[in-house]
Amino acid sequence: MNKTFNTWTFMVLALLANLLFLVGYFLLFTLLGGILFPMRSEMLGNVLWLSFFLLAGGSGYITYRLLFKIIRNTIPLEKFFDPYFLKNRWF
């Protein structure tokens, strides 16, 4: 396997992991919202769904970035991935 294949494989798997984080956080926030607001109106429900989705997206992104920083500090990724992927301005 070469560096380009490793880079593309990692990007696809990272996308899937980020989507799993998004879904996981969304379910967690929805569960907590159902516990905190058992009786809610239709308008409050719509606002909560939107806010839970935005919070889940932000939380998933932050979790992904923290995990990537930990991996980057422990494993020398320059041996496995293309250099355009490892610029400091992205991570």
C-alpha angles and dihedrals in degrees: 000000000000132000095260093055090047091050094050092045091051092049092052092047091045090053091052091047091050090051090049090051089050093051093043094051092044091054091046093050091045091052092049091046091052090052095045097041108032095157111042138154125243093256093050090048092054092048091048093050091051094046092046090052093050092045091049091051092050094044093049091049092049092047091049092050093048092049092048091050090052091048092046092051094049103039125047098235095181088082093057108032139051116266095242088065095056103055112139094229092070099045 
